Amino acid sequence: MIYLDNAATSLKKPNSLYPSILKNTIINSANAGRGGHFYSLRASELIYKTSESLCELFNIKEPEQIAYMQNATMALNSGILGMLDKDSHVIITQMEHNSVLRPVHKTCEYTMIKADKQGRINIKDIEKAITKNTKMIICTHASNVCGTIMPIDKISKIAHRHGLYFMVDAAQTAGSVPIDVQKTDIDILAFSGHKGLMMPMGTGGIYVKNGIKIKPVITGGTGSFSESLEQPDIMPDMLQSGTLNAPAIISAKKSIDFILREGTGEILKKETELSDFLINELNNIKNVVVHSPLTNRNGTVAFNIKNMDSVEVADILNTDYKICTRGGWHCAYPAHCALGTQKSGAIRASFGYFNSKDDAKKLVDAIYKISQKKFKNYV
């Protein structure tokens, strides 16, 4: 099988991760922060070391600014539901994932900045959308549908010029696109562990800038201030209730250190070279339409074969060609409205660091054969 669904999760991980998962599942499954005995203290220490590696990756000042969660969805919900209420106004983009759209929709007033047919926004529209009760701007770093990378540096400047919080959804970029929370001045960063960070599933987290208080969505045991009925207001305890997935988080240091050695710039370069090749080749196939931009994009490409259902094409790729892609609407229907694929959905091929040019070539060959067979039926 050829795996081209890295926007959903990275299947292949660094080789150093696998024995680490087994080892830590066996010997480091103690409950971190829930006792003064050796095993609990060791688990806490090792989790802290993973946080130190994440700090190096994202240029975060202190490990305590990171709270671990099950995934990016929980991190985004924590930031949105914990910072906004019915009296708030928030600005989002048309390219957001449902992990942003749904909690915002149920919580507060919002303005959705429209995107063009390649997922790009005009940042001037953001400034025009600011109202007297705007509290936050939320933006995906890269579209999970077509890979378009958003100008978060410029958006951050707009947010802070108007005294607004800036939250970034880095589910599609953490580990595969350079992120510097200090340089970009990000207030809240939500990240997925199991995608570009190549961590085990069931991992993710949130970075919160010093001084920002988030009302926790989930409260409970933190291992600290147990005498109080109030949730601690310090990070990470403020947002980190209950038992952590210690074996996965501890093991994840292997993946993060691998990324630090390789460099996110080099990882992005490799993934975009593969997506560049795919786009150029698909553009030469009659009756194939590419929806991703030629520049400012990661390793994700969205496309369609005319007059064919995207889910059907993805199924043919899987069944007949042993190529894993994803068809449909990718939990981001407004994004498809921007791309013009609201009726058909799109086929998404998303490259990861361990994919090769040969993988891309085989996908191109398969798409050519499927399109030829489809349109011969009309002759």
C-alpha positions in Angstrom: 0.0 0.0 0.0 1.0 3.6 -0.7 -0.1 5.8 2.1 -1.0 9.4 1.1 -3.3 10.5 3.9 -0.8 12.2 6.2 -3.2 15.1 6.7 -5.3 12.7 8.7 -2.5 11.1 10.5 1.1 10.1 9.8 1.2 6.3 9.5 5.0 5.9 9.2 6.9 7.2 12.3 10.6 7.5 13.0 12.1 4.1 13.7 13.3 5.2 17.1 9.7 5.7 18.3 8.5 2.1 18.1 10.7 0.5 20.7 10.2 3.6 22.9 6.4 3.1 22.9 6.8 -0.5 23.9 9.3 0.3 26.6 7.4 3.1 28.1 4.1 1.2 28.0 5.7 -1.4 30.1 7.8 0.6 32.5 6.5 4.2 32.4 2.8 3.9 32.8 2.7 5.4 36.3 0.4 8.3 37.0 2.5 11.5 36.6 2.1 14.1 39.3 0.0 11.8 41.4 2.4 10.9 44.1 5.9 11.3 45.5 7.1 7.8 44.8 9.8 7.0 42.2 7.6 5.8 39.4 5.3 8.9 39.5 8.2 11.3 39.7 10.0 9.6 36.9 6.9 9.8 34.6 6.6 13.5 35.4 10.2 14.1 34.7 10.1 12.3 31.3 6.9 14.2 30.3 8.7 17.4 31.1 11.6 16.4 28.8 9.1 16.0 25.9 7.8 19.5 26.7 11.4 20.8 26.6 11.8 19.4 23.1 8.5 21.0 22.0 9.7 24.3 23.5 12.8 24.0 21.2 10.6 23.2 18.2 8.1 26.0 18.7 10.4 28.5 20.5 8.3 28.4 23.6 10.0 29.9 26.7 8.8 27.5 29.4 7.6 23.9 29.3 4.8 24.8 31.7 3.2 26.8 28.9 2.2 23.5 27.2 -0.8 21.4 28.3 -1.2 17.9 26.8 -4.6 16.8 25.5 -6.0 14.0 23.4 -5.8 15.8 20.1 -6.0 19.2 18.4 -9.8 19.2 18.6 -9.7 19.2 22.4 -7.1 21.9 22.4 -9.1 24.2 20.1 -12.3 23.6 22.1 -10.4 24.5 25.3 -9.2 27.7 23.8 -12.5 28.7 22.2 -15.0 27.7 24.9 -12.6 28.9 27.6 -12.1 32.4 26.2 -15.3 33.2 24.4 -19.0 33.6 25.4 -22.3 34.8 23.9 -21.2 38.4 24.2 -18.0 37.8 22.2 -17.3 38.3 18.6 -14.6 36.2 16.9 -13.1 36.3 13.4 -12.4 33.0 11.6 -11.7 32.1 8.0 -13.6 30.0 5.5 -10.9 27.4 5.5 -11.3 26.4 9.1 -11.9 22.8 10.2 -15.0 21.8 12.1 -12.9 21.7 15.3 -13.0 25.5 15.1 -16.3 26.0 13.2 -18.6 24.0 15.5 -17.5 25.3 18.9 -17.4 28.9 17.6 -20.9 28.4 16.0 -22.4 27.3 19.3 -20.7 29.8 21.5 -20.6 33.3 20.0 -21.1 35.8 17.2 -18.6 35.3 14.4 -17.5 36.7 11.0 -16.1 34.2 8.5 -13.5 35.7 6.1 -14.1 34.4 2.6 -11.4 32.6 0.7 -10.8 32.3 -3.0 -10.9 29.2 -5.2 -7.4 28.2 -3.9 -8.1 28.7 -0.3 -6.4 32.1 0.0 -7.8 35.0 2.0 -7.3 38.8 1.8 -6.0 40.0 5.1 -7.6 43.4 4.5 -10.9 41.7 5.0 -9.9 40.7 8.5 -9.3 44.3 9.6 -12.6 45.3 8.1 -14.4 42.6 10.1 -13.3 43.8 13.5 -16.1 45.2 15.7 -16.2 46.7 19.2 -16.8 43.3 20.8 -14.3 41.3 18.8 -12.2 39.4 21.2 -10.2 36.9 19.1 -9.0 36.0 15.6 -8.7 32.3 15.0 -6.9 31.0 11.9 -5.7 27.6 10.6 -2.1 27.7 9.8 -2.7 25.5 6.7 -5.9 24.2 5.2 -6.5 20.5 5.8 -8.3 20.4 2.4 -5.9 22.0 -0.1 -2.8 22.8 2.0 -2.9 26.6 1.6 -0.6 28.2 4.2 -2.1 31.2 5.8 -0.2 34.5 6.4 -0.3 34.1 10.2 2.5 36.6 10.8 0.5 39.4 9.2 -2.8 38.3 10.8 -1.1 38.3 14.3 0.0 41.9 13.7 -3.6 42.9 12.9 -4.9 41.1 16.0 -2.4 42.7 18.4 -2.7 46.1 16.9 -6.4 46.0 17.9 -5.8 44.4 21.3 -7.2 41.0 20.2 -6.1 37.5 21.1 -4.7 35.4 18.2 -5.2 31.6 18.2 -3.6 29.4 15.6 -4.8 25.9 14.6 -1.5 24.1 13.8 -3.0 20.6 13.3 -1.7 20.5 9.7 1.7 22.2 10.3 3.1 21.3 13.7 6.3 19.4 12.9 6.2 19.9 9.1 6.2 23.7 8.8 8.4 26.1 10.9 6.5 27.7 13.8 7.9 30.3 16.1 5.4 31.4 18.7 7.6 34.3 19.8 8.4 35.7 16.3 4.7 35.3 15.2 3.4 36.4 18.6 0.9 33.6 18.9 -1.3 33.8 22.0 -2.7 30.3 21.8 -1.4 27.4 19.6 -3.4 24.2 19.3 -1.5 21.3 17.8 -2.1 17.7 16.9 0.5 15.1 17.9 -0.3 12.3 15.5 0.2 14.2 12.2 3.3 16.2 11.4 4.8 15.7 14.8 4.7 12.0 14.2 3.7 11.2 17.8 1.5 8.3 18.7 -2.3 8.7 18.3 -4.2 10.1 21.3 -1.7 13.0 21.7 -1.9 16.7 21.1 -1.8 19.9 23.1 -2.1 23.6 23.6 0.4 26.4 24.1 -0.8 29.4 26.1 1.2 32.6 26.3 2.2 33.7 29.8 -0.5 35.8 31.5 -3.4 34.5 29.5 -6.1 32.8 31.6 -8.4 30.2 30.0 -11.5 29.0 31.8 -11.1 25.3 31.7 -13.8 23.2 29.9 -12.8 20.1 31.9 -11.9 20.2 35.6 -10.8 17.6 38.0 -7.7 16.1 39.4 -4.4 17.8 38.6 -2.2 16.5 41.3 -1.9 20.0 42.7 -3.9 22.2 45.1 -6.0 19.2 46.0 -7.4 21.0 49.0 -9.3 23.5 46.8 -12.6 23.0 44.9 -11.4 25.5 42.3 -9.4 24.5 39.3 -5.8 25.8 39.5 -5.2 28.9 37.4 -1.6 28.1 36.6 -0.4 26.2 33.5 -0.4 23.4 32.7 -2.7 22.4 35.6 -5.3 24.9 34.4 -6.0 22.9 31.3 -4.6 19.5 32.1 -7.0 17.5 34.2 -7.0 13.7 34.7 -4.4 11.0 33.9 -2.1 11.8 31.1 -1.2 9.4 28.3 2.3 9.1 29.8 3.7 6.3 27.6 2.7 8.1 24.4 3.9 11.5 25.5 7.2 10.2 26.9 7.8 8.3 23.7 6.9 11.3 21.5 10.2 12.9 22.5 11.9 10.5 20.0 9.7 11.8 17.2 10.2 15.5 18.1 14.0 15.1 18.5 14.0 13.4 15.0 12.1 16.5 13.6 14.6 18.8 15.3 17.5 16.9 13.7 16.0 16.9 10.3 14.6 20.5 10.5 11.1 21.6 9.8 12.4 23.7 6.9 13.8 20.6 5.2 10.7 18.5 6.0 8.5 21.2 4.4 10.9 21.4 1.4 10.6 17.6 0.8 6.8 17.5 1.2 6.3 20.5 -1.1 8.6 19.1 -3.7 6.4 16.0 -3.9 3.2 18.0 -3.9 4.7 20.3 -6.6 5.4 17.3 -8.8 1.9 15.9 -8.3 0.2 19.2 -9.2 2.4 19.7 -12.3 1.6 16.2 -13.5 -2.1 16.4 -12.7 -2.4 19.7 -14.6 -1.3 17.8 -17.7 -4.1 15.2 -17.4 -7.2 16.1 -19.3 -10.4 16.3 -17.2 -8.5 16.6 -13.9 -8.9 19.8 -11.9 -6.4 20.8 -9.2 -7.7 23.0 -6.4 -4.5 23.6 -4.4 -2.3 26.7 -5.0 1.0 26.5 -6.8 2.8 28.3 -4.0 2.4 28.9 -0.2 1.3 25.3 0.3 2.4 22.3 2.3 2.3 18.7 1.2 -1.4 18.5 0.7 -3.1 18.5 -2.7 -6.8 18.6 -3.5 -8.1 17.6 -6.9 -11.0 16.0 -8.8 -11.6 14.1 -12.0 -14.5 15.8 -13.7 -17.9 14.1 -13.5 -16.6 11.6 -10.9 -17.5 11.5 -7.3 -14.5 12.1 -5.1 -15.3 9.3 -2.7 -15.7 6.9 -5.6 -12.2 7.9 -7.0 -10.6 7.5 -3.5 -12.3 4.0 -3.3 -10.9 3.0 -6.7 -7.5 4.2 -5.7 -7.6 2.1 -2.6 -9.2 -1.0 -4.1 -7.5 -1.2 -7.5 -4.3 0.6 -7.0 -3.5 0.2 -3.3 -3.1 3.9 -2.8 -4.6 5.5 0.3 -6.1 9.0 -0.2 -9.2 10.6 1.2 -12.3 11.7 -0.8 -15.2 13.8 0.5 -15.5 17.0 2.5 -12.8 16.5 5.1 -14.8 18.0 8.0 -14.5 21.5 6.4 -17.5 22.1 4.2 -17.2 25.9 4.0 -13.7 25.4 2.6 -15.1 23.3 -0.2 -17.6 26.1 -0.9 -14.7 28.4 -1.4 -12.9 25.9 -3.7 -16.2 25.2 -5.6 -16.3 21.6 -4.6 -19.3 21.7 -2.3 -21.2 19.2 -4.4 -18.5 16.7 -5.3 -16.0 17.0 -2.4 -12.4 16.5 -3.4 -9.7 13.9 -3.5 -7.0 14.7 -1.1 -3.5 13.4 -1.4 -1.3 14.5 1.5 2.4 13.7 1.5 4.5 13.0 4.6 8.3 13.0 5.2 8.6 9.3 4.5 6.9 9.4 1.1 8.9 9.2 -2.1 8.7 10.6 -5.6 7.8 7.1 -6.8 4.7 7.3 -4.6 3.6 10.4 -6.4 4.4 8.9 -9.8 2.2 5.9 -9.1 -0.7 8.2 -8.0 -0.4 10.2 -11.2 -0.4 7.0 -13.3 -3.5 5.7 -11.4 -5.4 9.0 -11.9 -4.5 9.0 -15.6 -5.9 5.5 -16.0 -9.0 6.2 -14.0 -9.8 9.3 -16.0 -9.1 7.6 -19.3 -11.5 4.8 -18.4 -14.1 7.2 -17.2 -14.2 9.3 -20.3 -13.9 6.5 -22.8 -17.3 5.4 -21.5 -18.8 8.6 -23.0 -17.4 8.0 -26.5 
